[in-house]
Amino acid sequence: MALKCGIVGLPNVGKSTLFNCLSNAKAQSANYPFCTIEPNVGTISVPDERLEKLEELVNPEKVIPTTMEIVDIAGLVKGASKGEGLGNQFLANIRETDAIIHVLRCFEDDNIIHVDGSVDPVRDKEVIDIELQLKDLESIDKRINSSARAVKSGDKDLVKEYEIALRIKETLEAGDSIRSIDFDEKELVIVQKMQLITSKPVMYLCNVDESSVKDGNAHVDAVREAVKNENAEVLIIGAAIESDIMELETYEERQMFQEELGLTEPGVNRLIRSAYTLLNLDTYFTAGVKEVRAWTISKGMTAPQAAGVIHTDFEKGFIRAEVMKYNDFVEFGSETAVKDAGKFKVEGKEYIVEDGDVMHFRFNV
């Protein structure tokens, strides 16, 4: 599944530094606005300790983790919805992502310019929110105007879409994002087709200095208070510190540095996993001597749908799925031992795949 998270924020909040840490790519990073003109795209591996354990047990020829695309989108400014600062181009890049990682500057540093002259992450958040909402309002107005005549035909689907569009317009005009609306499942399908920016799930990433990386600071507290009703996750990360960790050559050196800061793992690992959760995804595994591999699926997928992630033929010709639970596989140590313990299951087309399932698919095309 080709999934993308877009990193957004004002200029000079640490987006490109964070992107470099995530992807090990080298996006240009400089102390002035619009340093990033074209969006940088990096494919990152989703850290998963279960994959390492399966490798120990199976000893395959290769191990392939599941991945996600991270898009570093150039800094937005006031007026972006009207094209200011290459705004239209940047907003189009955001539209193509599945979720938004909103980076907020929560550190003081006189050597790093802030476009508005002072550090205020809540104000910065509102600047971005307003620009994205205005762009969505522009899009929804066009949709309402174009569908108004079609609605008179009485087509139930068009009428439903029109009613949802009016509801969205009202919400945006009130200064709220579309994700704050409680849609039912059928409505959500319609909304997703509209490709509106503020309907996407969001995570707020507070970029802090070294002294605040463990417990946060007053800026982080202000962000948490501001987003408490948004049902959004707030993560603390020190992008500059993560960059320093990445520069260390050995695993041992990186571990020592993290421990000195009171961290148990790199912040980027937490971010990647949280982004994965944000997109409502699960992982299942295939495990054999050729390869152990993690596969990305949406929560609630059936066995045939999960098989289709490997190849469409697997879904078309699905016969059955052979399923072992990860914990059983680890406890008993092999597929044979799982079978002997009576924990090996054969499931049909209605089976809902669970996170961590170890699976084989039988199919015939």
N, C-alpha and C positions, 0 to 999 in steps of 0.2 A: 504494500500500500504506500503510495507516494504522499507523504504527509509533510506539511510545512508549518513551522512556527515563525512568525515575523517579529524581529526585535525593533521596537519603535521607541521614540523619545525625542526630546529636544536635542539640538546640537550640543556636543561636549558633556554628555552625561555618562559616557563610558560604554556606549553600544559596540563600537568597533573593537575595543579592548576585550569586551566580553565575548564577542563573536570569535576573535582569535583564540581565546581560551577554549571555547566550545569545539571549534572545528580544526584547530591547529593550522588554519589558513592564516595568511598574513594580510588582513585587510589594512589598508592605509589608515594610520591613526595620527592625527595632528591636532594642535591646539587652535583650531579655528573652525567656524561653521562650514557645512557643506563639503567637508573633506571627503565624505563618501558620496559619490555621484551615482554610479551604477550600483544596484543592490548586489552585495556579495552573498553567494549561496554556498553553504557548507553542508556536507553530509556527515552526520555524527552517529557514533555507535551509542546505543542505549545501555548503560552499565547494568549488569544483571549477574549477581553472584551465583545464581542457579546454573547459569551456562558454564561457569568454571567448574562447578561440582559435577555436572554431567560429563564434562571433558575428562575429569579424573576417573570416572567410572567406566566410560565407554572407550577412551583412548582413540579418538577418531583421527583420520588423516588431516582434517581441518575443522575449524570452529568459526561459525558465521553469526555474529550478533545481529539483532534487528536494528534498523537505522531510522533516522528522522532528518529532514532537511531544516536547517536554520537559515533564515534570510535576514541579513543585516540591511535595514532600510535607512536611507539617509535621514538626517535630523529634520523633523518638521518644525515649522515656526508659525506664528500667528499669520493668518491669511493663506495658509496652505490650501484650504478648500477653494480659494479663488485663484490658485495658481502661484501664490507667492513662494519664492525660494524653490522653484521646480516642484511645487506642491502637487500638481495634477499627476505628474509622473510617479512621485513617491506614493501617493494614495492608491494609484493603480497597482503598485507592487504589493501593498498591504491587502488589497482585495483578493489577491491570488493565494493568500495564506489561509491555513485552517484555524489558527489561534494566534493570539497576540501576547508577546512578552514586553510589557511596558517598563522600560528602565527609567528610574527616577534618581536624580542626584541627591544623595543624603550625606554628603561630606563637604566640609569647608576647605578650600584651598585657593589662596589669593593668586597663585600662579596659573590657575586654569580659569579661563574666561567663562562667565555665564552670560548667555545671550540677553538676559533681563537684568543683569547687574547684581543679583543677589541669589542666595540659595533658599528656595522655597518649593519643596517637592509637591506639595498640595496644589499650589498655583500652577506649577508645570504640568501636573496631571490634568488640571482643568483646561489648560491651553490646548493640549492634545485632544482631550475629550470633545471640546467644542468644535475643533476643526474636523474631526471624524464625523461628528453628528451633523454638521452643516453639509458635508459631502453626501451623507446618507439622505438628508432631507432633499437635496438637489435631485438625487436618484429617484426617491420615492415620489416626488412631485411629477417627474416625467412619466413614471409608471401610472400614476393616478390619471393624468391627463390623457395618456394614450389608451387607457382601458375604459374610460368613462362611457364612450359610445358603445363599446362591445358589451358592456354590462346591460344595456337596454335590451339586448337580445334575449335575456333571461337565462343564459347559460349558467348553471349552478356553480361550476368551477370558477368561472370568471367573476361571478358575484362574490364568491368566497374570497378570492384573491384581492378584489377591490376593497372589501370590508377590512381585511387584514392590513392593507396598505394605508387605509384611513386611520386605523388604530396606531400604526407605526408612526405616521405623520404627527399625530397628537402627542405621542410620547416624546418624539424628537423636539417638537416645538416647546415642550415643557422642560427641555434641557436634560433629558434622561436618555441613556443608551438603549438600544433595542433589546439587548440581553436582559434588561430588567423586566421585560414583559413575560408573563407566564403563559406560554403557548402550549396547546395540547400537541400530541404526536403528529396528527394530520396537518395542523397549522404549521408546525415546525418544518415539515417537508416543503411546504410552499415558501416559507421564509428563506430557507437555505438556497432555494433556486434563485432568489432575488440577489444573492451575493452582496449583501450589505455589510459594511465594515463593522459597525458596532453591535452586530448580532453575534460576532465571533467571541468565544470564551477568552478571558484575559487573565494574566498573572502579573502582579506588580512586583518588580524587582528593585529593591532598595540597594543602591550601590554606595557602600560605606568605606570609611578609612580603616586602617589596621586596628585601632583602639575600639572600634564599634562592631567588628566583624562577628563577634560571638553573641553579644546581647543587644545590639542595636544602639540607638540614640534617640534624642528628642525628635529629630526629623522622621525617623522610622515610626515612632509612636504617633506622630501627626498623620502619617500616611494610613496607618492601621485604623485610626479613628475616622478618617475621611472615607474609607472604603468598606466600613463595617457592615453596611447594608447591601453590598454588591455581590456577596457570595463568591468573592475572588480570593485567591491565595496571595499572601504577601511573603516574599522570600528576602532574606538578607544575604548579600554577597559583596565581597570586596574585589572588584574586577582587577584592580592593579595588583592585589595580593595574589589572586589566581594566576595572573600573568607571570608573577615572580616564581610561583610554584612550578608552572609549566617549563620555566627555563632551567630548572634543576635537572641534572642528568640522570640521577638514579632514583629508584623507588624509595630507597631508604632515606635519602636526603629530603625527598618530598614529604615523607611521613614525619620526619623530625620537625620540619618547618611547621606542618599542620599542628602537631602536638604542642609546639611552643605557643601557638595561637589559641589552643584549646579546642581545635577542630578534630573531628574523627574521620573526616573524608573531605575531598575537594568540594567546594561549593557548587562547582559546575556539575558534579554528579547528581547532587540534590536537584539542581535546576532541570537537568535532562529528565530525571524520573518524574518530577512534578509536571513538566510539559507533557510528558507521556500520559499522565493521569488527567491533565487538563483536557486532552483530546478524547478522553473516555475510551482508552485503548487497553487491550489485554495482550498477553504474550502466550503462545504455545510453542512447544518444542518438537522437533523431529530428531531422533538420536540413532545413529548407526555407525558402522566402522568407517564409512566414507566421509560422513560429516555429522557434526552436532550443530543444529541451527535453531535460532529463535525466529519466530514469525509474528508479525504485527497483525492484530485483528481488532475490529470494533467490538465493544462489549455486547453480548447478546447474540453473536453470530452462531448459526447452526453449523454442524459438522460439514455439510457440503459447501457452505459459504467459506468456511475456514480452509477447506481443501482447495477452493478456487483461488485463494491467495497464492498458492504454490503454482498452479497452472489451471487455466479455465477448463481443460479437459478433465481434471480431477473432479470438478464440480458437476460437469455435464454427465460424466459416467459414474458418479458416486455409487458405490455398493454399500460400504460400511466403514466405520472408523474403529480402530483398535486403540484403546485408551488406557494409559497408566497415569496415576496421579504422581506428581513430582515427588512428594514426600514418601510415597510408597517405593518409588524407584530408588531413592536415596537410602531408605531404610533397608531394603532387601538387596540392593547392589547390582541387580541385573534384570533383564526382561524375563529370563527363565525363572529366576527366583520370585519375581512378582506373580508370574503365572502359577507357580507351585503354591503360593500363599493365597491363591484365589482372588487376587486383587486386579487381575487383568480383565478389562471389560470390552465387550463388543457393542458398539452403539450404532443406531440408524440415523435416518435423515432428520429426525426431530431433536436430536441431541444438541444441547446448548454448550458450546465449548467453554471451559473454565480456565481462568488464568493459571498457567503452570502445567496444564495437561501435556503429557508426552504422548504423541500420536503417530500412528501409521494409517494410511488411507488405502483402501482397496477400491479400484475403479475399473471400468471397462468402457472403452469408446469404440 
